[in-house]
Amino acid sequence: MAFNEYADYDGLGLAQLVAKGEVSASELTEEAISRIEKHNPTLNAVVTKLYDMGREAAKAPAKGPFSGVPFLLKDILGDVAGVETRSGSRLMQSLPAPADNTLTQRFKAAGVSILGKTNVPEFGLLPITESALYGPARNPWNPDHSTGGSSGGSAAAVAAGIVPMAHANDGGGSIRIPASCCGLVGLKPTRARNPLGPMLGDIMSGLISEHIVSRSVRDSAAMLDCTSGPEPGDPYMAPVPERPFLEEVKQPAGKLRIAFSTKDLGGNSVHPECVKAVQETAKLLEELGHEVVETAPNLNMEMMSGAFMAVWAAGLAMQIDATAQFTGKVPSEDNLEGLTWGLYKAGQSITASQYLMAVSAFQMLGREMARFHATYDAWMTTTLGAPPLPLGSIDIHETDPEKAFEPVQTYVPFTAIENATGQPAISLPLHWTPEGLPVGLMFAGRFGEEGLLLRLAAQLETARPWKERKPQVWN
């Protein structure tokens, strides 16, 4: 393999080259490291370099589907023994992980070589990746624009061809948002599909899901085969899949009934490019033989917003208080960003009753979505309400959460729904603006039915391929 072709391969493609002996895992590792060194001064995607660890792993990679493939972990929940997970915060210092978490163990068993950790906003709070600790991650399609968040560093690294896929997680859209901003595939799996152990069984009453961002549908499916499944002590588990997820990619999509929306659930218009993206994709779906209907679920978004912020703020307060116990540091405006501090104080005021009412609201939303999906196999919207924001659009130093989150309301109108309901959703890079910025299309499916979404995603990847599109920062 000529190394100028490295970035043209997805993860399974690189692993196949290693298996055939056409390239070694160590050679792939050195190529990825050289690309980090080349592109990171522009992108600020990788914030912790673990080159020695990656080189050692590449000498004898595990015999999994991704044997020898370079990989990056996110600096939130990407725990590696002896390495700090900072979560983008000055408060989270001198806390090396005591052990690999379960997901890291499963990534390693899949065969990847871990080379570092990626940039995040503080505690993953925002749909941008700009923190006081690390500074902004920059979008490979246009470095003046956001990568999205909170898995923005991972998305930038994958989009730029540094690695074919990278760890990501999603508590309100944090896999799908950066996938949309950076022109990638971003699947948020069904609640509890991937484990959170060994320390945790649940985060924020099921809001958080773990997976990756990738350039191909099949990489996302194959990695889910490697990482999914319960571990002893899990409080609940996702439904057992009908067949391996990689097999789903090879199956025909069939004729599906797909709902689509060009407005948010409050009836407000999204950006014209987002409307165009939905309309063009709806037409494509009809051409592929699907039944397409313009409609939307009947959700109380005021209830949804209030419940989400209550759980999100309380969960943040818990994390900060737990960190303070471990480190002995006192949380303050000196070691937390303004927005984090404001949301932390708000979270401390949430009562047990308010928290449980918010969880009940999520369950009501889940019932309504289940009724909706009894009629519709999938619901399509744009992932975001607008193309990627310019850097600096959200003030991380604003201490009033309501004021700070105001621009977020219209920018992120859809993704948190699937975190509240637990159902799977996938963002696909199916549209670009005239300025060359990606606009992701999101498909939400029934609880437990990643297989249907992967079949549909593979069909769309073939019908409207995105592989040949290259960002400004590439190779």
Summary of the structure (lengths in Angstrom):
residues: 475
radius of gyration: 20.5
end to end distance: 14.4
largest distance: 60.7
contacts: 1861
relative contact order: 0.14
helix: 41%
strand: 15%
